Amino acid sequence: MESDRLIGHIDMKADRKAGVLDVKRLWLEKGVKPSAGRLEKLEAELVRLAKFAGVERGC
């Protein structure tokens, strides 16, 4: 989400054995562009989520 807008869906799994958050697939909503700034925010959020899930890094 960005503010109150849903911009996409993500399918991921915490692979604790390998120590990674494995992103299987990302779907952006119609009209949402994968800009550099948006992808940087996503990467930061995946890093935060990986820590929450108990793995070392996002993938």
Secondary structure, DSSP 4 states (H G I P E B T S, - for coil): -BTTB--EEEEEEEETTTTEEEEEEEEEPTT----HHHHHHHHHHHHHHHHHHT-SEE-
